[in-house]
Amino acid sequence: MKDSKPRVKALGLLSGGLDSTLAARMLQEQGVEVEGINFATGFCKVDHRRAMGRRADRENPRRLRNEALRAGADLKAPVEIVDVAEEYLREVVLKPKHGYGSAMNPCIDCRIFMLKKAREVARQRGADVVFTGEVLGQRPMSQYRRALNMIEQESGLEGQLLRPLSARHFPATQAEGEGKIDRELLGDVHGRSRKVQMDMAERLGVEDFPAPSGGCCFLADKNFARRMRDLLAHGDPGSVRTEDIVFLKVGRHFRLAHDLKLVLARDEAESKFLTAHSQGHWTCKVWDGHGAFGRVEGEPGAERMEPIASLAARYSKYRHQPRVEVVLGKGEQEVKLSVAPAKDEWIQSLLV
């Protein structure tokens, strides 16, 4: 006889981290058909490392892999990666309704945005429930009870949002009420300790997952946030593009004037990246190339070229010499200057 129980489908926000992987595995244990979705926002540090292609990263493939796709393969569940970078920048990062965390992380707005997107996909695919790996009390900004309730309400998923790890701390979803998902087999995890999850991983056979750190998002990085605020303070926020965000992740940044900034590469990979993406910009480098390549944002004019050149000289192998030859160029234009390397005290006043 065929099993008369209807097939239940769940769509989950799958990051590939331990919690979302466990949430998916718990549902699979009940015979639920699981699909994953992952939204690419443009602020993932792993994606940036992959774009840079540094040798140390290439030699350690784990640092470059897409954890959502890896988790999907381990779970034998399909995972779709959806690029939302432009919309995410405009609608979430630049104008979060619920504000930022300790840096420029709009965590509550981020979850609402992603769950709204997931709700539409779930509707198209006929999913019975949307699930996440969220744990009550684990993160201070977005995972306390009031925030979790607000996220569910504003995402339009009231009664349809399942958090399997902490499900028994919340009212039953519609799928649980209808008997499609057994509530007694769901979790009651809460707090910041990971011990329960580690025990669950061993029991459920979840062996491969990144170390829990919460450090994958650039928006939670205070150094990146400082650069982001500088960009918005010295330009029109409405004209910021995802391309502008890319350059905030690269190099050392020096604010020379309201309309002038210099980005100097920190290593060979960044030099190659800036070289490849500086068409239409002034650039700078020491005469023989043995130093940091620089991209100038803004028009320096003759009177502002020397400070730029002195910074380039400071970050070269000639930093201890009294004078250094530096070349600035843009298209067919080229200017060669002999300058003294910048002093550290002055550098600190410019560093973003």
C-alpha positions in Angstrom: 0.0 0.0 0.0 1.1 3.5 -0.8 1.7 5.9 2.0 -1.4 8.2 2.1 0.4 11.0 4.0 0.8 14.0 1.6 4.3 15.0 0.6 5.3 18.1 2.6 7.7 20.7 1.0 9.8 23.2 2.9 11.9 26.1 1.5 14.7 27.2 3.7 17.2 30.1 3.9 20.3 28.0 3.7 23.6 29.6 4.4 25.6 26.4 4.8 26.3 27.2 8.5 25.6 24.7 11.2 22.3 26.0 12.3 20.6 26.2 8.9 22.0 22.8 7.9 20.6 21.3 11.1 17.2 22.9 10.5 17.1 21.3 7.1 18.3 17.9 8.3 15.7 17.9 11.1 12.9 18.4 8.6 14.3 15.7 6.3 14.3 13.3 9.2 10.5 13.7 9.2 10.3 13.0 5.5 9.9 16.6 4.5 11.1 17.6 1.0 13.6 20.3 1.6 14.8 23.0 -0.9 17.3 25.7 -0.1 17.6 29.3 -1.3 20.5 31.6 -0.7 20.5 35.4 -1.5 23.8 36.9 -2.8 23.9 40.4 -1.4 27.3 41.5 -2.5 28.7 41.7 1.1 30.0 38.2 1.5 33.6 38.0 2.5 34.0 34.5 0.9 32.8 35.9 -2.4 35.4 38.6 -2.2 38.2 36.2 -1.4 37.2 34.2 -4.4 37.3 37.3 -6.6 40.8 38.3 -5.3 42.2 34.8 -6.0 45.1 35.0 -3.5 47.5 32.1 -3.6 46.9 31.3 0.1 43.2 31.0 -0.5 43.6 29.0 -3.7 45.7 26.5 -1.7 42.9 26.1 0.9 39.8 25.4 -1.1 37.6 25.4 2.0 38.1 29.2 2.3 36.7 29.7 -1.2 33.8 27.2 -1.4 30.2 28.3 -1.5 28.9 26.8 1.8 25.3 26.9 0.8 25.9 24.8 -2.3 28.2 22.5 -0.3 25.5 22.0 2.3 22.9 21.4 -0.4 25.1 18.7 -1.9 25.6 17.1 1.5 21.9 17.2 2.2 21.0 16.0 -1.3 18.7 19.0 -1.5 18.6 21.6 -4.4 19.8 25.1 -3.6 19.3 28.2 -5.7 21.6 31.2 -5.5 19.7 34.4 -6.2 21.6 37.7 -6.9 19.8 40.5 -5.1 22.8 42.8 -4.7 21.5 46.0 -6.3 18.1 45.8 -4.7 19.6 44.9 -1.3 21.9 47.9 -1.4 19.1 50.3 -2.2 16.3 48.9 -0.1 18.1 47.5 2.9 21.7 48.9 3.4 21.0 52.5 2.5 17.7 52.9 4.3 17.1 50.3 7.0 13.8 50.8 8.8 15.1 49.2 11.9 18.6 50.7 11.9 22.1 49.2 12.1 23.9 47.1 14.6 27.3 47.9 15.9 28.7 48.6 12.4 26.5 49.0 9.3 24.7 45.7 9.7 20.9 46.1 9.2 20.3 42.6 10.5 16.5 42.9 11.2 15.8 44.6 7.8 18.1 42.0 6.2 16.0 39.1 7.5 12.7 40.7 6.6 14.0 41.4 3.1 15.2 37.8 2.6 12.1 36.2 4.0 9.8 38.3 1.8 11.8 37.0 -1.2 11.6 33.5 0.1 7.9 33.8 0.6 7.3 34.6 -3.0 9.5 31.7 -4.1 7.7 29.4 -1.7 4.4 30.4 -3.2 5.6 29.7 -6.7 7.0 26.3 -5.8 4.0 25.2 -3.6 6.1 25.0 -0.4 4.1 24.4 2.8 6.5 26.3 5.0 9.5 28.6 5.0 12.2 27.7 7.5 15.4 29.2 8.8 18.2 28.2 11.2 17.5 31.0 13.6 17.9 30.3 17.3 16.1 32.2 20.0 18.6 34.4 22.0 21.6 33.5 19.9 22.3 36.9 18.2 21.8 40.2 20.1 20.2 42.3 17.4 18.0 40.0 15.4 17.3 36.8 17.4 15.7 38.0 20.6 12.0 37.2 20.9 10.6 40.6 20.0 12.8 40.9 16.9 11.9 37.4 15.8 8.2 38.1 16.1 8.5 41.4 14.3 10.5 39.7 11.5 7.8 37.1 11.0 5.1 39.7 11.0 6.7 42.1 8.6 7.9 39.4 6.2 4.2 38.4 5.7 5.0 34.8 6.9 2.8 34.7 10.1 2.0 31.1 10.7 4.2 30.0 7.9 7.7 30.6 9.2 9.3 27.7 11.0 12.5 27.9 13.0 13.1 24.1 13.6 15.9 24.5 16.2 13.8 26.7 18.5 10.3 25.8 17.3 8.9 24.8 20.6 9.6 28.3 22.0 7.1 29.7 19.5 3.5 29.2 18.6 2.9 26.3 16.1 3.0 27.0 12.5 0.0 26.1 10.2 1.9 23.1 8.9 2.4 21.9 12.5 -1.2 22.5 13.3 -2.3 20.5 10.3 -0.1 17.6 11.3 2.2 18.0 8.2 5.2 18.5 10.5 5.5 16.8 13.9 6.1 19.5 16.5 7.4 17.0 19.1 10.4 16.2 16.8 11.4 19.9 16.6 13.8 21.6 18.9 13.7 23.9 21.9 17.2 25.4 21.6 17.9 28.8 23.0 20.8 31.0 24.0 24.3 31.5 22.6 25.9 28.1 23.6 26.5 25.8 20.6 26.7 22.6 22.6 23.2 21.4 21.8 23.8 22.0 18.1 27.1 20.2 18.2 25.4 17.2 19.8 22.6 17.3 17.2 25.2 17.4 14.4 26.8 14.2 15.7 23.4 12.5 16.1 22.1 13.6 12.6 25.4 12.9 10.8 26.1 16.5 9.9 29.9 16.5 9.7 31.1 19.3 7.4 30.3 22.9 8.3 32.2 26.1 8.8 33.3 27.1 12.2 30.6 29.3 13.8 31.9 32.9 13.8 29.2 35.3 12.4 32.0 37.0 10.5 31.1 36.5 6.9 29.3 39.7 6.3 31.3 42.9 5.5 28.5 45.0 6.9 29.3 43.7 10.4 33.0 44.6 10.0 33.7 47.9 11.7 36.6 48.8 9.3 34.4 48.3 6.3 31.6 50.2 8.0 33.9 53.2 8.5 34.7 53.2 4.8 31.0 52.9 3.9 30.1 55.9 6.1 33.0 57.9 4.5 31.6 57.1 1.0 28.1 58.2 2.0 29.4 61.4 3.7 31.5 62.5 0.7 29.0 61.7 -2.1 25.4 61.3 -3.0 24.0 58.2 -1.3 21.4 58.0 -4.1 24.1 57.5 -6.7 26.0 54.7 -4.9 26.4 51.6 -7.0 27.3 48.0 -6.2 30.6 48.7 -8.1 31.4 51.4 -5.6 30.9 48.9 -2.8 33.4 46.5 -4.3 36.2 49.0 -4.0 35.5 49.5 -0.3 36.7 46.0 0.2 40.1 46.5 -1.4 43.3 48.2 -0.3 44.1 51.1 2.1 41.9 54.1 1.8 43.1 57.7 2.2 40.6 60.6 2.3 42.6 63.6 0.9 39.6 66.0 0.4 35.9 65.9 0.2 36.1 65.0 -3.5 39.4 63.1 -3.5 40.3 59.7 -2.2 43.2 57.3 -2.9 43.0 53.5 -2.7 46.4 51.8 -2.4 46.7 48.0 -2.9 48.0 46.0 0.0 49.4 43.0 -1.9 49.9 41.7 -5.4 46.3 40.4 -5.8 44.9 43.8 -4.9 47.3 45.5 -7.3 46.2 43.3 -10.1 42.5 43.9 -9.2 42.9 47.7 -9.1 45.0 47.7 -12.3 42.2 45.8 -14.1 39.5 48.1 -12.8 40.9 51.6 -13.0 40.1 52.6 -16.5 39.0 56.2 -16.6 40.7 57.0 -13.3 44.0 58.5 -12.4 46.4 55.9 -11.1 49.8 56.0 -9.3 52.8 53.8 -8.8 56.5 54.1 -8.1 58.6 54.4 -11.3 59.6 50.7 -11.4 56.4 49.2 -10.1 57.9 47.9 -6.8 55.2 49.3 -4.6 51.5 49.6 -4.1 49.4 50.4 -7.1 46.9 53.2 -6.5 43.5 54.1 -7.9 42.5 57.8 -7.4 38.8 58.5 -6.9 38.2 62.1 -8.0 40.2 64.6 -10.1 43.5 65.5 -8.3 44.6 68.5 -10.4 48.2 69.6 -10.5 48.2 70.9 -6.9 47.0 67.6 -5.4 49.2 65.2 -7.2 52.2 65.5 -4.8 50.3 64.2 -1.7 49.1 61.2 -3.7 52.6 60.5 -4.9 54.0 60.7 -1.4 51.6 58.1 -0.2 52.5 55.8 -3.0 56.2 56.3 -2.2 55.6 55.5 1.5 54.1 52.1 0.5 57.0 51.0 -1.6 60.3 49.4 -1.0 61.9 52.8 -1.3 60.0 54.2 1.8 63.3 54.9 3.6 64.8 56.9 0.8 64.7 60.7 0.9 63.1 61.0 -2.6 61.2 58.6 -4.7 60.1 58.8 -8.4 56.3 58.2 -8.7 54.3 58.1 -11.9 50.6 59.3 -12.1 48.6 58.6 -15.2 45.2 58.6 -16.8 44.8 57.5 -20.3 47.4 59.2 -22.4 48.3 61.7 -19.6 51.3 60.9 -17.5 53.0 62.9 -14.7 56.3 61.9 -13.0 57.1 63.4 -9.6 60.0 63.1 -7.2 58.6 63.2 -3.7 59.5 62.4 -0.1 57.6 59.4 1.3 54.7 60.5 3.5 55.2 60.6 7.3 53.3 58.2 9.4 51.7 60.9 11.5 50.1 62.5 8.4 49.1 59.1 7.1 47.1 58.4 10.2 45.1 61.6 9.8 44.0 60.5 6.3 43.4 56.8 6.7 39.8 55.8 6.4 
